[in-house]
Amino acid sequence: MTPTQNSPILVTGGTGTLGRQVVDRLRAGGHDVRVLSRRPHDDPAFVTGDLATGEGIDAAVAGAQVIVHCAGSAKGDEEKARTLVAAASRVGGTPHVVNISVVGADRVPQDGRVDRAMFGYFGAKLAAERVVAESGLPWTTVRATQFHDLVLKVAQGMAKLPLIPAPSGFRFQPVDSGEVADRMVELALGAPAGLVPDLAGPRIHPLADLVRSYLEATGKRRLLVPVRIPGRAARAVKDGAVLAPDRAVGRRTWEEFLAGVTSARSSALPS
């Protein structure tokens, strides 16, 4: 079932990097959008609910024909997805759940403590995928590579150190969050499609190069020190588990994103 123009579309995580852009695009298309938030808002489009506790979720999903699940965190994604689909099933109807996941969710091992401590996000996303797929509701999941915005935050954090430990062999293929939002909206307005092809950025970069380009753009001088990260998950990342070279469909490059941020902030990014 595809939504009609006036059918409610619920967006979880609607104030985050991805969700905010999904909401803007849906509204621009004239769709009736509900935004799930843990905090009350003056905007009547916002509904208050907490996926961690389940409070308010029944009311949030009631009547929604489509649920765009953008909410995500470092932990708890499986439980939050379970809370969401349970409420949707309990309230009635069969809303189409459109879920965002991460490239490599099924390829980054979670065997040891180091694996889970450093790369547990991938395991949590895979578990959430399974919850959605096994919910009995119509569903679509798309896996994307890391957003430019996330790479920027990581680089900003690393640049606060006088010596930057750069995991050796790590490569990433960052994608523009706005392009992911475009894809999420396209999927939300279409029929349920299960696991759809990955969405990855146009270029693959060593992590050290991404950090160096940030340092150059901000005029910072730091020494990058290669470090070896142990564990099977780290080995999988080095071997390209988080890359999708055959799905390099993103258009905006990391360099273009960084130049845009630099220009918008008068050539002075936050440290």
N, C-alpha and C positions, 0 to 999 in steps of 0.2 A: 504494500500500500504506500503510495506517495502522498504527502500532505497537500491539502488544499491551501489556498492563500490565507484563510482565516483559521486554520487548524493550529492549536497551540504547539509550539516547539520549545521544549525545556532544554536549557543549556546549563550543565553543571560546570563549575570552575569558570563561570562567566566573567569573573573579574581578573583572571590570570592572563598571561601573555597570549596564549592561543584563544582562550574562551572569549576574551574581550573583542577580539577581531572577528570571531564567528558571530557574536551578537550584533556587531555593527553591520556586517554584511547581510545578515538575515533581516534586520530592521530596514536596511536600505532597499531590500527587495519587497518590502511591504508585508512581511510575515509577522504574525502574533508571537512574540518571543517572551518566555519566562526565563528569568535568570536566578539560579539557585545560589544563595549566599548564606554564610553562617551568621552574618550581621544584618540587622534591619537597615533598609534604605528608604529614602524618601520617594524614589522612583517606584511607582506601582507595579512595574514589570518585574521587580525583584520579589522573590519569595524566600522566606527564612527557613533554613533547614540545615541539618548537620549529618553528613553521610557517616561520620565516625560513630555517632550515637543513634542515628535513625530518627531523631526528633524532627518533625515537620516534613519528612520525606513523602509520606502518603499524600499529603495535601499538595505537595509540589508536583508529583507525577500525575495526579488525577486529571484525566481528560487529555493528556498530552498524546498526540499521535506520533511524535518523534522525540527522542531524548538524545541530545548530543553530549556525550560524556567526555568532557575535557578536564575534569578535576583529576589532579594527580599530586603525589607527594613522594617524599623519599621512602616512606613506608606506609603500610596500611591500604594499598590500592586494592588488594584482593577483597578485603573486608568491606571496603566502601562500594566496590562493584556489586558485591553480594547484597548489601543493604539496598542499593538502588534497584536491582532487578527484582528482588523480593517484594519491594513496595509496588513496583510496576505490575507485577503479577497479581498481587493481593488486591490492589485497588480495582483491577479489572481492565479489560481491553488488551490489545497486543501492540504496544508502541514499538516502533522501529528504533533500536538502540544503535547509535553510531559511536564507535569507540576509537580513541586514539591510543596507539601503542608505539613501541620503539623498535627500530630495526635491530636485529640481534637478540630479541627477547627469547627466541627459541634456540640460540646458538651460544650464549654466554653461560658456562656452567656455574652452578651454585653449590659446589661440593664442600668446600672448606670454609673456615671462618674468615679468612682473608677474602675469598671470593664473595661471600655474602656481605662483608663489611664494606667493600669497595664497589661491588657491582650488584648489590642486592636489588637495585632499581629494576634491573632487567628481569630478574626472577619474579618480582612483584607484578610487573606488567604482563608477563606470560600468565601468571595465575589469574589476573583480572581478565585477560583474554578468554581464558577457559570458562570463567564464571559467566561471562556474557554469552559465549557460544553454547553453553549447556543450559542456559536459562529457560529455553522453550520459547523465547521471544524472537521476533525477526531481528536480525543483527547485521552489522557491517563493521569490520575493523580494518583500519589502515595503520601501517607501521611507518614512522618517519624517522629520519636521522636527527641528530642533535640540532636544535635551533641555533641560529646565529646569536640570538639573545643570551642563550645559555653559555655558549663559548665565550662571549664577552664577559659575563659574570665570573666565569672561571679564571679568565685572564686577569681581570681586575683583582680578584682575590690573590692570585699567585704573585702579582706585581707588588703587593704589599710587603713581600719578603725580600730581604737584601740578597739572598741567594735563592733562586727558583729551582726546586726539584722537578725536573721534566721526565716523566716516565718514558723510558727509551722504547722505541718501536711503536708507540701508540699513534694511530692515524684516525682522523675523523672526516666526515663528509657533510659539513653543516648545511642546513637548508633554511630558507627564509620562512619565518613563522606566518607571514601573511599569505604565502603560497600554500602552506598547509591549511590555513583557515579557508582559503578558496576551495580546496579539495574537500574539506569537511562539510562545507555548505553544499557543494555539489552532491556529495553522498547523502546528506540529510534530505535533500529534495528528490532523491531518486529511490529506486526500489532496493530492498535489502539485498546485499551481494556477498555476505560472508567475508572471508579474508581477501581483501583486494590487493593489487600490486603495491609494493613499497613506494615511498616517496623520499627521494634523496636529493641532496644538493648537487650542484654541477661539477664540483671539484673535490678531490681528496687531498688532505693536508696532514703532514706530521704535526702532532700537538705542539712540538717546540716551535714550528714555523708560525702557527697561529698566535702563540704567545709573543714571539718576536715582532710580528707585524703590529700587534697591539702596543708593544713597548715603543716601536718606532713612531706610531701614530700619536702617541702621547708624550714623546720626548723623554721617556724614562730610560735609565741605564741600569740593567740588572744582568747578573751572570746566571746563565742557565746551566744547571748541573744534571747530567743524565743519571737517572736512577733506575734500577731494575725492580719491577714489581713482581713478586712471586705469585704462584697459583695458576690453576688451569684457566680461570676466567681471564686473567691478564694475558696468558698465551693466546687465548681465543681472540681477544681484541687485537693483539699484534698480528694475528693471522687474517684479520679482516672481517671478523664476525659482525662488527657494527657498521660495515660498509655495504653499499648496494650499487656497485659500479654500473650494472646493467639497468639501473633505475635512476640514473642521474638526470632526472627530468626537471629539477629546480632550475630557475633561470638566474636569480640574483646571487652573485658570488659573495664570499666572505669579504673580499676587498671592497666591493661596492657597498656592502652593509657598513663596514667600518668607516669608510669615507663619509657615508651619510651621517653616521652618528657623530663623527668628528666635526663635520660642518655644522650640524644642528647645535652643537655645544660650543661653538666658536673656537674650535680646535683645542678644547680643554676638556677631555674626558675625566670623570672622577677617578681618583686614585684608589 
